[in-house]
Amino acid sequence: MKRVLKLTGWCGSFVFAWLSAQASAADNFAERFALQLDNGAAYYSVSLPATVYAASQRSDLGDVRVVDSAGEAMPYSLEIPRDAARSAPTLRPVNWFPLPPALPGASSAPYGVAMAADGSLRATAAPPAREQHDTDLIDAGRAARAGRVSALLVHLRDDNYQGRVTVEASDDLRHWQPAGEAQLLKVNANGSALSQDRIELDGAPARYLRLHWLDGTPYVESIDMEVQAVAVHAQRADAQRSWREGIVAHAGPKPGEYFFATGGPYPVDRLRLNLPQPDTVAPAVVYSRAGLGAPWREVTSATLFRLHNGTVEQSNPSLSFAPDTDRQWRVVVDAHNGGLGNGTLTVAAGWRPATLLFAARGAAPFTLSVGSAATVSAAVSRDEVTAGASSVAATAHVGGALSLAPDADAQPAQPDARRRYLLWTALLLGVGSLAALGWRLARGARTRAQVQAGGAKANGLPVESGGVNAPAEDAGAARSNVGVNAGIKGDGKT
């Protein structure tokens, strides 16, 4: 029983060593990147680029690590962008004033408009003729101070219009700053009424807005202003979006079906579908899934279009939805009216990148490792990283990818080398112990065979030809036993 327990223990050690070696191989990271930072700061924040997402094997970026020159992991936190809680937007009608082209050097209120003491505007002349009208001036009033002016909705009277418009903002009618641009559309195509009347603004507060019509001035029915109470940091986050352009969608086995892959766990919340041919209108549904075995789920739907009118080309806006880290995507287009026609559908995927904050408590250079499906996330909260310190984190940047070839002088490779040496030592000890145990078992079997052979010869039993001869002292002892037995028999006769 003791030998069995020993054998089981050594076999368990062998299996543990094998599994440890497998785990060691699984813990290796696919990519390492250099971190570019200024010396002297205690904390650094770095916005993760597309290359890090492409190398990650986890949808939550749990396989990201920051190590110093000695291979020691640094404490870090991951800040995933979240949509700020927003109240429902409020639509408010605004007053607008058609204007003729601005005169060179004009620095006060435009011609035909006067400003009151409270800043409100009023018309002082008849609107210009249509051929002289290329600008509309909007008085946002006090509503612009109550919240964020997120968009303008320009309702057109024309049944068919395509044109570009730019927006400028000002507080004094003298100094103007760009505030947004858009392509407006109102057209009937293939029995479908298409309308694009929204102009997204950058959210900067301003009392006055000026619309410049670049492709002819439309007949404007009314203009509404979308006011939304939202924090300023949320406005800035909307502009911090990364894009991966030129993703090719391949046609599927069914008509109107297209497939593409993002190539990484990007938290995609915007899609731009670039149609291959102009004068195309087609309803579409977008699906996504995490892997080949997962079911498709609907993400969003929209009417895709690309319309050409002279020098103006109008396309549907980007599709917006909640962040989605799935890698595989499918677009199903209604093919009843010809679908998308010939050509290649290309896609641009947009997302708001995560920010990594780490404590630089080790020695430079620092590297960022990523790409291990077996690694468990080690991210902690921001407060745990900073330990309550009030110092401002410096900005770091992810540099180029580093070679993963083994380097004898590299310090981060030493812990892995020591682990490999220990595993090989344990393996050799296990094999040697198994050999010693086998030798002891063979020796015990030989001794028992010799004893059995000697006893058989003493008792006058034939010994098998393959048996082992008994030692001399064992034979003498056997003859003595025979004499003693004979004497006892003689005494019995007397």
C-alpha positions as CSV (number, residue, x, y, z in Angstrom):
1,M,0.0,0.0,0.0
2,K,2.9,2.3,0.8
3,R,4.4,1.8,-2.6
4,V,1.1,2.5,-4.3
5,L,0.8,5.8,-2.4
6,K,4.3,6.8,-3.4
7,L,3.7,5.9,-7.0
8,T,0.4,7.9,-7.0
9,G,2.1,10.9,-5.4
10,W,4.9,11.0,-8.0
11,C,2.5,10.6,-10.8
12,G,0.5,13.5,-9.4
13,S,3.7,15.6,-9.3
14,F,4.4,14.7,-12.9
15,V,0.9,15.8,-14.0
16,F,1.1,19.0,-12.0
17,A,4.4,19.9,-13.6
18,W,2.9,19.2,-17.1
19,L,-0.2,21.4,-16.4
20,S,2.0,24.1,-15.0
21,A,4.1,24.1,-18.2
22,Q,0.9,24.4,-20.2
23,A,-0.4,27.3,-18.0
24,S,3.0,29.0,-18.4
25,A,2.6,28.8,-22.2
26,A,-1.0,30.1,-22.0
27,D,0.1,33.1,-19.9
28,N,2.4,34.5,-22.7
29,F,1.2,37.8,-24.2
30,A,0.8,38.1,-28.0
31,E,2.1,41.7,-28.2
32,R,4.3,44.1,-26.3
33,F,4.3,47.9,-26.9
34,A,6.7,50.5,-25.7
35,L,5.3,53.3,-23.6
36,Q,6.5,56.8,-24.3
37,L,6.3,59.0,-21.2
38,D,8.1,61.9,-19.5
39,N,10.2,61.1,-16.5
40,G,9.4,62.3,-13.1
41,A,5.6,61.8,-12.9
42,A,4.1,59.4,-10.4
43,Y,1.0,58.5,-12.5
44,Y,0.4,58.3,-16.2
45,S,-2.7,58.0,-18.3
46,V,-2.7,56.6,-21.8
47,S,-5.5,56.4,-24.3
48,L,-5.5,52.9,-25.8
49,P,-5.0,52.9,-29.6
50,A,-6.5,50.6,-32.2
51,T,-3.4,48.4,-32.1
52,V,-4.0,47.4,-28.5
53,Y,-7.6,46.5,-29.2
54,A,-6.6,44.4,-32.2
55,A,-4.1,42.4,-30.1
56,S,-6.5,41.9,-27.1
57,Q,-8.1,38.4,-26.7
58,R,-10.8,39.7,-24.2
59,S,-13.8,41.9,-24.8
60,D,-13.1,43.7,-21.5
61,L,-9.4,44.4,-22.1
62,G,-8.6,42.1,-19.1
63,D,-5.4,40.9,-20.7
64,V,-3.7,44.3,-20.6
65,R,-0.6,44.7,-18.3
66,V,2.0,47.4,-17.7
67,V,5.4,46.2,-16.5
68,D,8.7,48.0,-15.7
69,S,12.2,47.2,-16.7
70,A,12.4,44.4,-14.1
71,G,9.3,42.7,-15.3
72,E,7.2,43.8,-12.3
73,A,3.5,44.5,-13.0
74,M,2.4,48.0,-12.2
75,P,-1.0,48.7,-10.6
76,Y,-3.5,50.2,-13.1
77,S,-7.1,51.1,-13.7
78,L,-9.2,51.1,-16.9
79,E,-11.7,53.9,-17.5
80,I,-14.2,52.8,-20.1
81,P,-16.2,55.7,-21.6
82,R,-19.8,55.7,-20.5
83,D,-22.6,57.7,-22.0
84,A,-23.5,60.4,-19.6
85,A,-27.0,60.4,-18.2
86,R,-29.0,62.8,-20.3
87,S,-32.4,64.2,-20.0
88,A,-34.8,64.2,-23.0
89,P,-33.9,67.0,-25.4
90,T,-36.2,70.0,-25.7
91,L,-37.2,71.4,-29.1
92,R,-37.6,75.2,-29.2
93,P,-38.5,77.2,-32.3
94,V,-36.1,80.0,-33.1
95,N,-36.3,83.2,-35.1
96,W,-34.2,83.5,-38.2
97,F,-33.4,86.3,-40.6
98,P,-32.6,85.9,-44.3
99,L,-29.5,87.9,-45.1
100,P,-27.7,89.0,-48.3
101,P,-24.0,88.2,-48.8
102,A,-21.9,89.9,-46.1
103,L,-20.2,93.1,-47.1
104,P,-16.4,93.1,-46.7
105,G,-15.2,94.7,-43.5
106,A,-18.7,94.6,-41.8
107,S,-18.2,94.3,-38.0
108,S,-21.6,95.2,-36.5
109,A,-25.1,93.8,-36.9
110,P,-25.8,92.6,-40.5
111,Y,-27.8,94.7,-42.9
112,G,-31.5,94.6,-42.2
113,V,-31.2,93.5,-38.6
114,A,-31.0,95.5,-35.4
115,M,-29.9,94.5,-31.9
116,A,-31.9,95.5,-28.8
117,A,-30.3,96.2,-25.4
118,D,-31.0,92.7,-24.2
119,G,-29.3,91.2,-27.3
120,S,-32.4,90.2,-29.2
121,L,-32.6,90.8,-32.9
122,R,-35.4,92.3,-35.0
123,A,-35.8,92.8,-38.7
124,T,-35.4,96.4,-40.0
125,A,-35.8,95.7,-43.7
126,A,-37.6,93.3,-46.1
127,P,-35.8,90.0,-46.7
128,P,-33.5,90.0,-49.8
129,A,-34.5,88.4,-53.1
130,R,-33.9,84.7,-53.5
131,E,-31.0,85.1,-55.8
132,Q,-29.3,87.4,-53.3
133,H,-30.1,85.2,-50.2
134,D,-27.3,82.9,-49.2
135,T,-27.2,83.2,-45.4
136,D,-29.7,82.8,-42.5
137,L,-29.0,84.4,-39.1
138,I,-30.5,82.7,-36.0
139,D,-31.1,84.3,-32.6
140,A,-30.9,81.4,-30.1
141,G,-31.9,83.7,-27.2
142,R,-31.5,82.7,-23.6
143,A,-32.1,79.0,-24.4
144,A,-28.5,78.8,-25.4
145,R,-27.4,79.6,-21.9
146,A,-29.8,77.1,-20.3
147,G,-28.1,74.0,-21.8
148,R,-26.3,72.6,-24.7
149,V,-27.6,73.4,-28.2
150,S,-26.9,70.0,-29.7
151,A,-28.5,70.4,-33.1
152,L,-30.6,72.4,-35.4
153,L,-33.6,70.9,-37.2
154,V,-34.3,72.8,-40.5
155,H,-37.7,71.9,-41.9
156,L,-37.7,72.5,-45.7
157,R,-40.7,73.5,-47.8
158,D,-39.1,72.2,-51.0
159,D,-40.2,68.8,-52.1
160,N,-36.7,68.1,-53.5
161,Y,-33.5,69.6,-52.2
162,Q,-29.9,68.5,-51.7
163,G,-27.3,70.9,-50.4
164,R,-24.5,71.6,-48.0
165,V,-24.7,74.0,-45.2
166,T,-22.1,75.3,-42.6
167,V,-22.8,76.8,-39.2
168,E,-20.9,79.5,-37.3
169,A,-21.5,80.7,-33.8
170,S,-21.0,84.1,-32.1
171,D,-21.8,86.0,-29.0
172,D,-21.4,89.5,-30.4
173,L,-22.1,89.2,-34.2
174,R,-18.5,90.1,-34.8
175,H,-16.3,87.1,-33.9
176,W,-17.5,83.9,-35.5
177,Q,-16.3,80.3,-34.9
178,P,-17.1,77.1,-36.8
179,A,-19.9,75.2,-35.1
180,G,-20.9,72.4,-37.5
181,E,-21.7,71.4,-41.0
182,A,-24.2,69.0,-42.7
183,Q,-25.8,68.0,-45.9
184,L,-29.6,68.5,-46.0
185,L,-31.8,66.3,-48.0
186,K,-35.5,66.1,-48.9
187,V,-36.3,63.9,-51.9
188,N,-38.6,61.1,-53.1
189,A,-36.7,58.1,-54.5
190,N,-38.2,54.7,-55.5
191,G,-41.4,55.5,-53.7
192,S,-39.6,56.3,-50.4
193,A,-39.5,59.8,-48.9
194,L,-36.0,60.6,-47.6
195,S,-35.4,63.5,-45.3
196,Q,-32.2,64.7,-43.6
197,D,-33.0,67.9,-41.8
198,R,-30.6,67.7,-38.8
199,I,-27.4,69.7,-38.3
200,E,-25.3,68.4,-35.5
201,L,-23.5,71.2,-33.5
202,D,-20.4,71.0,-31.3
203,G,-22.3,72.1,-28.3
204,A,-20.4,75.3,-27.6
205,P,-22.7,77.9,-26.0
206,A,-23.4,80.9,-28.3
207,R,-26.2,83.4,-28.6
208,Y,-26.2,83.7,-32.4
209,L,-25.8,81.1,-35.2
210,R,-25.2,81.8,-38.9
211,L,-26.1,79.3,-41.7
212,H,-24.2,79.5,-45.0
213,W,-25.9,77.7,-47.9
214,L,-23.2,76.4,-50.3
215,D,-25.4,74.7,-53.0
216,G,-28.3,77.1,-53.3
217,T,-30.7,78.4,-50.7
218,P,-33.8,76.3,-49.9
219,Y,-37.2,77.5,-48.9
220,V,-37.2,77.1,-45.1
221,E,-40.5,76.4,-43.4
222,S,-39.3,76.5,-39.8
223,I,-36.2,76.0,-37.7
224,D,-36.1,74.2,-34.3
225,M,-33.3,74.2,-31.8
226,E,-32.5,71.1,-29.8
227,V,-31.5,72.0,-26.3
228,Q,-30.1,69.3,-24.0
229,A,-28.8,69.7,-20.4
230,V,-25.5,67.8,-20.3
231,A,-22.1,68.2,-18.7
232,V,-19.3,69.8,-20.6
233,H,-17.1,66.7,-20.2
234,A,-19.7,64.7,-22.0
235,Q,-19.5,67.1,-25.0
236,R,-15.8,66.6,-25.2
237,A,-16.1,62.8,-24.9
238,D,-18.3,62.8,-28.0
239,A,-15.5,64.3,-30.1
240,Q,-12.9,61.8,-28.8
241,R,-13.7,58.9,-31.1
242,S,-11.4,56.6,-33.0
243,W,-12.2,55.2,-36.4
244,R,-11.1,52.2,-38.3
245,E,-11.6,52.9,-42.0
246,G,-11.6,50.7,-45.1
247,I,-13.2,47.5,-43.7
248,V,-14.3,45.5,-46.7
249,A,-17.7,43.7,-46.4
250,H,-17.9,40.5,-48.5
251,A,-21.1,39.4,-50.1
252,G,-22.8,36.4,-48.5
253,P,-24.5,33.4,-50.1
254,K,-27.9,35.1,-50.1
255,P,-28.8,38.2,-52.1
256,G,-28.4,41.4,-50.2
257,E,-26.3,39.8,-47.4
258,Y,-22.8,41.2,-46.5
259,F,-20.3,40.1,-43.8
260,F,-17.4,41.9,-42.3
261,A,-15.2,41.6,-39.2
262,T,-13.8,44.5,-37.0
263,G,-10.6,42.6,-36.2
264,G,-10.7,43.2,-32.5
265,P,-13.0,43.8,-29.4
266,Y,-13.5,47.4,-30.3
267,P,-16.5,49.0,-28.4
268,V,-18.1,50.1,-31.7
269,D,-20.9,52.6,-31.3
270,R,-20.8,54.1,-34.8
271,L,-20.9,52.6,-38.3
272,R,-20.5,54.3,-41.6
273,L,-21.6,52.2,-44.5
274,N,-20.1,53.5,-47.8
275,L,-22.3,52.3,-50.6
276,P,-20.6,51.3,-53.9
277,Q,-22.9,53.1,-56.4
278,P,-24.6,56.5,-56.4
279,D,-28.4,56.8,-56.7
280,T,-28.9,53.9,-54.3
281,V,-31.7,53.7,-51.7
282,A,-32.1,50.5,-49.7
283,P,-33.5,49.6,-46.2
284,A,-31.0,47.5,-44.2
285,V,-30.6,45.7,-40.9
286,V,-27.3,45.3,-39.0
287,Y,-26.5,42.2,-36.9
288,S,-23.5,41.2,-34.8
289,R,-22.2,38.2,-32.9
290,A,-19.2,37.4,-30.7
291,G,-18.0,34.2,-32.5
292,L,-18.9,31.6,-35.0
293,G,-21.0,29.5,-32.6
294,A,-23.0,32.5,-31.3
295,P,-26.4,33.5,-32.6
296,W,-26.8,36.7,-34.6
297,R,-28.5,39.6,-32.8
298,E,-30.0,42.7,-34.3
299,V,-28.0,45.9,-33.5
300,T,-29.8,48.6,-35.6
301,S,-31.7,49.3,-38.8
302,A,-31.8,52.2,-41.2
303,T,-32.4,53.3,-44.8
304,L,-29.1,53.5,-46.6
305,F,-28.8,56.0,-49.5
306,R,-26.3,57.6,-51.7
307,L,-27.9,60.2,-54.0
308,H,-26.1,62.4,-56.6
309,N,-27.4,65.8,-57.8
310,G,-25.0,67.7,-59.9
311,T,-22.0,68.5,-57.8
312,V,-23.7,67.5,-54.6
313,E,-23.7,63.9,-53.3
314,Q,-25.8,63.0,-50.3
315,S,-25.2,59.9,-48.1
316,N,-27.0,58.6,-45.0
317,P,-25.5,59.6,-41.7
318,S,-23.5,57.2,-39.5
319,L,-25.5,54.6,-37.7
320,S,-25.5,55.1,-33.9
321,F,-26.1,52.5,-31.2
322,A,-24.9,51.3,-27.8
323,P,-21.2,50.2,-27.6
324,D,-20.8,46.6,-29.1
325,T,-17.6,44.6,-28.7
326,D,-18.6,41.8,-31.1
327,R,-16.1,41.0,-33.8
328,Q,-18.4,39.6,-36.5
329,W,-21.0,41.7,-38.3
330,R,-23.7,41.1,-40.9
331,V,-25.6,43.6,-43.0
332,V,-28.9,42.4,-44.6
333,V,-30.1,44.8,-47.4
334,D,-33.6,44.7,-49.0
335,A,-32.8,43.5,-52.5
336,H,-36.2,44.0,-54.0
337,N,-35.1,47.2,-55.8
338,G,-31.7,46.0,-56.8
339,G,-30.0,46.2,-53.4
340,L,-26.7,47.9,-53.4
341,G,-25.8,47.0,-57.0
342,N,-22.3,46.0,-58.2
343,G,-19.2,47.1,-56.3
344,T,-17.7,46.7,-52.9
345,L,-19.4,47.8,-49.7
346,T,-16.9,49.3,-47.3
347,V,-17.4,50.1,-43.6
348,A,-15.9,52.5,-41.1
349,A,-16.2,51.5,-37.4
350,G,-16.0,54.2,-34.7
351,W,-15.6,53.9,-30.9
352,R,-14.5,55.9,-27.9
353,P,-11.2,54.4,-26.6
354,A,-10.6,53.4,-23.0
355,T,-8.0,55.2,-20.8
356,L,-5.5,53.3,-18.8
357,L,-4.1,54.9,-15.6
358,F,-1.0,53.3,-14.0
359,A,1.4,54.1,-11.2
360,A,5.0,54.4,-12.3
361,R,6.6,53.0,-9.2
362,G,9.2,50.9,-11.0
363,A,12.2,51.8,-13.2
364,A,11.8,52.8,-16.9
365,P,11.4,51.7,-19.6
366,F,7.8,50.6,-19.2
367,T,6.0,48.3,-21.6
368,L,2.4,47.5,-22.2
369,S,1.6,43.8,-22.8
370,V,-1.7,42.5,-24.3
371,G,-3.1,39.4,-25.9
372,S,-3.6,36.4,-23.5
373,A,-7.1,34.7,-23.3
374,A,-6.1,32.9,-20.1
375,T,-5.1,36.0,-18.2
376,V,-7.6,37.3,-15.6
377,S,-8.1,41.1,-15.4
378,A,-6.0,42.8,-12.7
379,A,-7.5,46.3,-13.1
380,V,-8.4,48.1,-9.9
381,S,-10.3,51.3,-9.2
382,R,-8.7,54.7,-9.9
383,D,-8.6,55.4,-6.1
384,E,-6.7,52.3,-5.4
385,V,-4.0,53.2,-8.0
386,T,-3.6,56.8,-6.8
387,A,-4.0,55.8,-3.1
388,G,-5.9,59.1,-2.5
389,A,-3.1,61.3,-4.0
390,S,-4.2,64.5,-5.6
391,S,-1.4,64.7,-8.2
392,V,-2.4,65.1,-11.8
393,A,-1.6,62.2,-14.1
394,A,0.8,62.9,-16.9
395,T,0.0,61.8,-20.4
396,A,1.7,58.8,-21.9
397,H,1.5,57.4,-25.5
398,V,1.7,53.8,-26.8
399,G,4.7,53.4,-29.1
400,G,5.6,50.8,-31.6
401,A,5.4,47.0,-31.1
402,L,8.4,45.3,-29.5
403,S,10.0,42.1,-30.6
404,L,8.9,39.0,-28.7
405,A,12.2,37.1,-29.4
406,P,14.0,35.9,-26.3
407,D,16.7,38.2,-25.1
408,A,19.3,36.9,-22.6
409,D,19.8,40.4,-21.2
410,A,16.2,41.3,-20.8
411,Q,15.1,41.3,-17.2
412,P,11.4,40.6,-17.7
413,A,12.3,37.2,-19.1
414,Q,14.1,36.0,-16.0
415,P,11.0,35.0,-14.0
416,D,9.8,32.8,-16.8
417,A,13.2,31.3,-17.2
418,R,13.4,30.4,-13.5
419,R,9.9,28.9,-13.7
420,R,11.0,26.7,-16.6
421,Y,14.1,25.6,-14.7
422,L,12.0,24.6,-11.7
423,L,9.5,22.7,-13.8
424,W,12.3,20.7,-15.5
425,T,13.9,20.0,-12.2
426,A,10.6,18.6,-10.8
427,L,10.1,16.6,-13.9
428,L,13.6,15.0,-13.7
429,L,13.1,14.3,-10.0
430,G,9.8,12.6,-10.7
431,V,11.3,10.4,-13.4
432,G,14.3,9.4,-11.2
433,S,12.0,8.5,-8.3
434,L,9.9,6.3,-10.6
435,A,13.1,4.5,-11.7
436,A,14.2,4.0,-8.1
437,L,10.8,2.6,-7.2
438,G,10.9,0.2,-10.1
439,W,14.4,-1.1,-9.1
440,R,13.3,-1.7,-5.5
441,L,10.2,-3.7,-6.7
442,A,12.4,-5.8,-9.0
443,R,14.9,-6.5,-6.2
444,G,12.2,-7.6,-3.8
445,A,10.7,-10.0,-6.4
446,R,14.1,-11.6,-6.9
447,T,14.7,-12.2,-3.1
448,R,11.3,-13.8,-2.7
449,A,12.0,-16.1,-5.7
450,Q,15.3,-17.2,-4.1
451,V,13.7,-18.0,-0.7
452,Q,11.0,-20.0,-2.3
453,A,13.5,-22.0,-4.3
454,G,15.6,-22.9,-1.2
455,G,12.6,-24.1,0.8
456,A,11.5,-26.4,-2.1
457,K,15.0,-28.1,-2.3
458,A,15.2,-28.7,1.5
459,N,11.9,-30.5,1.5
460,G,12.9,-32.8,-1.3
461,L,10.7,-31.1,-3.8
462,P,11.9,-30.7,-7.3
463,V,13.1,-27.3,-8.3
464,E,11.9,-25.9,-11.6
465,S,14.6,-25.7,-14.2
466,G,14.1,-22.0,-14.3
467,G,14.5,-21.7,-10.5
468,V,17.4,-20.2,-8.5
469,N,19.7,-22.5,-6.5
470,A,19.5,-22.0,-2.6
471,P,22.7,-20.8,-0.8
472,A,25.0,-23.4,0.9
473,E,24.0,-22.4,4.5
474,D,20.4,-22.9,3.6
475,A,21.1,-26.4,2.3
476,G,23.0,-27.4,5.5
477,A,20.2,-26.2,7.6
478,A,17.9,-28.4,5.6
479,R,20.1,-31.5,6.2
480,S,20.2,-30.8,10.0
481,N,16.5,-30.7,10.1
482,V,16.3,-34.1,8.4
483,G,18.7,-35.7,11.0
484,V,16.7,-34.3,13.9
485,N,13.5,-35.6,12.4
486,A,15.1,-39.2,12.0
487,G,16.2,-39.3,15.7
488,I,12.7,-38.4,16.9
489,K,11.3,-41.3,14.9
490,G,13.9,-43.8,16.4
491,D,13.1,-42.7,19.9
492,G,9.5,-43.4,19.3
493,K,10.3,-47.0,18.2
494,T,12.3,-47.7,21.4
